[in-house]
Amino acid sequence: MSTPIFPITALLPQVLNELEARTRLVLEAPPGAGKTTQVPLALLDAPWLQGRKIIMLEPRRVAARSAAQFMARQRGEEVGGTVGYRIRFENKVSARTRVEVVTEGILTRMLQDDPMLEGVGAVLFDEFHERHLAADLGLALALDVQAQLREDLRIVVMSATLDGERLAQFLDAPRLSSEGRSYPVAISHFPARRDEALEAQARRAVEQALATHPGDVLVFLPGQREIARTQAALEQVLPADIQVLPLHGELPVEQQSRVLQPDPHGQRRVVLATNVAESSVTLPGVRV
């Protein structure tokens, strides 16, 4: 896989320079800028890392798998080689793994089991704007380890929407900001009907979107029950050449991977997702 160019690419030399001189960094980058997959790989050859691991906290399981798979493909490897992930009930790491993407409970347990974080050179907190309690606890524990035991440990907090200046002041850390990719967006409000069920309104909205716009359609729904009902409603009315795909954290890995990649045959898709797709993963081909 050739190395893609992301908005974050131009900022990576500054990231390396700051972490050469300092042990903390706040990095602001909009969704789609590439911070999740490009920053860990850029740090692999940093002199201060000395061959040690990079641990990256990813709040959501779907995003953790997706990030690890993308980085591994970028290096022409399988997941579990240089890049791996650990989430609840699933472990894709090996003795060769140097970038380990983990979810919040895993990071907290690692910090409790090994306060020295031996063999770890950097801890990255991705999507910190989501502000889960476990992420705040993980950062507090990592800062304590850095202050008391590991002055050389690098801590990077990455966020898409959080107030980076305020966070940088709190951490006494430099702050870098990356540009994102901006596209024109038109907002329209689809009219509801009195006493209409959610899946019926979603079906009408999707049918209109497919008829009036190109590309794939992304639909946000509250949870798995609503996704299942809307999927059943859409499959009754949409032609067979339009795929209806669910996306949530409980799906098998193979189904999640299918949603996160463009359709190999160019078929249009309707993706029914929980809020995992709001900021944690980027879906290709979505126009509506």
Secondary structure, 3 states (H helix, E strand, C coil): CCCCCCHHHHHHHHHHHHHHHCCEEEEECCCCCCHHHHHHHHHCCCHHHCCCEEEEECCCHHHHHHHHHHHHHHCCCCCCCCEEEEECCEEECCCCCCEEEECHHHHHHHHHHCCCCCCEEEEEECCHHHCCHHHHHHHHHHHHHHHHCCCCCEEEEEECCCCHHHHHHHHCCCEEECCCCCCCCCCCCCCCCCCCCHHHHHHHHHHHHHHHCCCEEEEECCCHHHHHHHHHHHHHHCCCCEEEEEECCCCCHHHHHHHCCCCCCCCEEEEEECCHHHHCCCCCCECC
